[in-house]
């Protein structure tokens, strides 16, 4: 019997069944196949979504160190930043780590050594292009030597305009500016800490100078 004839016979038999028989027939011949097909479809859709996500341009990726920010502040650094850059959210993204925000406080669940190792591992992997941290954390991580030299990051115009905000530190290869004070900025209003002691730093791993300068212009117009 040909496949077409078999199919017609099954359809005819199915039409003659009552609802209970139809359900039993479906479970026997098709339920498992349908479940497998749905799982496969879900995997394909999820994989496709991951591909689209991973292919989006990352404008900025940051984390907070011993600094808390309001929900509006998160939007300011992510969605609002994309809008300011005239970027399509489907093609570009700005990340800010909040679910796994690291804390430098004394009651943090990790000791300082473990905390430092975790943060440096994330930075070494290129997970963050910038950090917003407080004065204590800024000084503590100097020896880790992952701060970018703002003398090389900022444009000449930015450097002269923001010179009064620069924070200099003695790094392994000399003393140079590594941080910008966030006091008297729009983002300062979203920080739940003293903005005069909150700083922006860029990491020296996989730097994109153009994107860093773009973020600086957004935060310090």
C-alpha positions in Angstrom: 0.0 0.0 0.0 1.3 3.4 -1.0 1.9 6.1 1.6 -0.9 8.3 0.2 -3.3 5.4 0.5 -2.2 4.6 4.0 -2.8 8.2 5.0 -6.3 8.2 3.5 -7.1 5.0 5.4 -5.9 6.5 8.7 -7.9 9.7 8.2 -11.0 7.6 7.4 -10.5 5.5 10.5 -9.9 8.6 12.6 -13.1 10.2 11.5 -15.1 7.2 12.6 -13.8 7.2 16.2 -15.4 8.9 19.2 -13.5 11.5 21.2 -12.0 9.0 23.6 -10.8 6.8 20.9 -9.4 9.7 19.0 -7.4 10.8 22.1 -6.1 7.3 22.6 -5.1 7.1 19.0 -3.4 10.4 19.1 -1.4 9.5 22.3 -0.4 6.2 20.7 0.8 7.5 17.4 1.4 11.2 17.6 1.8 12.6 21.1 5.5 11.8 21.6 6.3 13.0 18.1 4.5 16.3 18.7 6.3 16.8 22.0 9.7 16.1 20.3 8.7 18.5 17.5 7.8 21.3 20.0 11.0 20.8 21.9 13.0 21.0 18.7 11.1 24.1 17.6 11.7 25.8 21.0 15.5 24.9 20.7 15.6 26.4 17.2 13.8 29.6 18.3 16.1 29.9 21.4 19.2 29.3 19.4 18.1 31.9 16.8 17.4 34.4 19.5 20.8 33.8 21.0 22.4 34.4 17.6 20.6 37.6 17.2 21.5 38.7 20.7 25.2 37.8 20.3 25.4 39.6 17.0 24.1 42.9 18.4 26.7 45.7 18.6 27.7 46.3 22.3 27.9 50.0 22.8 28.9 49.7 26.5 29.0 47.1 29.2 29.3 48.2 32.8 29.1 47.0 36.4 28.7 48.7 39.8 31.2 48.4 42.6 30.0 49.4 46.0 27.5 51.8 44.4 23.7 51.4 44.2 21.6 52.9 41.4 17.9 53.4 41.0 15.8 51.6 38.4 15.6 54.9 36.5 19.4 55.0 36.5 19.6 51.6 34.9 17.3 52.8 32.1 19.5 55.9 31.8 22.6 53.8 31.2 20.9 51.3 28.9 17.8 52.1 26.9 18.2 55.9 27.1 21.8 55.6 26.1 20.8 53.6 23.0 18.2 56.3 22.1 20.8 59.1 22.6 23.1 57.2 20.2 20.3 56.8 17.7 20.7 53.0 17.8 18.1 50.3 17.2 17.7 48.0 20.2 17.4 45.1 17.8 20.9 45.8 16.5 22.7 47.3 19.5 22.8 46.9 23.2 24.1 48.7 26.3 24.6 46.4 29.3 24.7 47.2 33.0 25.1 44.4 35.5 22.5 44.7 38.2 21.5 41.1 39.0 25.1 40.3 39.9 26.2 43.7 41.1 29.4 43.3 43.0 29.7 44.9 46.5 32.8 46.0 48.3 31.0 46.4 51.6 32.2 44.7 54.8 29.1 42.5 54.9 29.5 41.2 51.4 29.2 37.4 51.2 32.6 37.0 49.7 35.9 38.0 51.4 38.0 40.6 49.7 40.4 38.2 48.0 37.6 36.2 46.5 35.8 39.3 45.5 38.9 40.7 43.8 39.5 37.5 41.9 35.9 37.3 40.7 35.9 40.9 39.4 39.3 40.6 37.7 38.2 37.4 36.0 35.2 39.1 34.6 37.2 42.1 33.4 39.9 39.8 31.9 37.2 38.0 30.0 36.2 41.4 28.5 32.8 41.4 30.2 32.9 45.0 31.3 34.2 48.0 29.4 33.5 50.4 32.3 32.7 50.5 36.0 31.1 52.9 38.3 32.6 52.6 41.8 33.1 54.6 45.0 36.3 56.1 46.4 37.2 53.2 48.6 36.8 50.6 45.8 38.7 52.9 43.4 41.7 52.9 45.6 41.5 49.3 46.5 41.7 48.0 42.9 44.7 50.2 41.9 47.1 47.3 42.4 45.0 45.1 40.1 46.1 47.4 37.3 43.1 47.1 35.1 42.2 50.9 34.9 42.6 52.5 31.5 44.7 55.6 31.2 42.2 58.4 30.5 45.0 60.5 29.0 44.9 58.0 26.2 41.1 57.4 26.2 39.7 60.9 26.2 40.0 63.2 23.2 41.9 66.5 23.7 38.6 68.4 23.9 37.2 66.0 26.5 40.4 66.0 28.6 40.5 69.8 28.9 36.8 70.1 29.5 36.8 67.5 32.2 40.2 68.0 33.7 38.7 69.1 37.0 36.9 65.8 37.3 40.0 63.6 36.8 41.3 61.4 39.6 45.0 60.4 39.3 46.4 57.2 40.8 49.9 55.7 41.0 49.7 52.7 38.7 52.4 50.1 37.8 53.6 52.1 34.8 53.4 55.6 36.4 50.9 58.1 37.7 48.0 59.0 35.4 44.3 59.8 35.4 42.1 56.7 35.7 38.7 58.0 36.8 36.1 60.7 36.3 34.1 62.1 39.2 30.4 61.8 38.6 29.4 64.7 40.8 27.0 67.3 39.3 26.0 65.0 36.4 22.6 63.6 35.4 23.6 60.1 36.5 24.4 61.5 40.0 20.7 62.0 40.6 20.2 58.2 40.2 23.0 57.1 42.4 22.1 56.1 46.0 25.5 57.2 47.2 27.5 60.5 47.5 28.1 61.4 43.9 31.2 63.4 44.8 32.8 60.1 45.8 31.5 58.1 42.8 33.7 57.6 39.8 33.6 56.3 36.2 36.6 54.2 35.1 37.2 52.3 31.9 39.0 48.9 31.8 42.1 48.4 29.8 40.9 45.1 28.2 39.6 45.1 24.6 39.2 48.9 24.6 37.1 50.6 22.0 38.3 54.2 22.3 35.5 55.6 20.1 32.8 53.9 22.1 34.4 55.0 25.4 34.5 58.6 24.2 30.9 58.3 23.1 29.9 57.2 26.6 31.9 60.1 28.1 30.0 62.6 26.0 26.7 61.1 27.1 27.6 61.2 30.8 29.4 64.5 30.7 27.7 66.6 28.0 
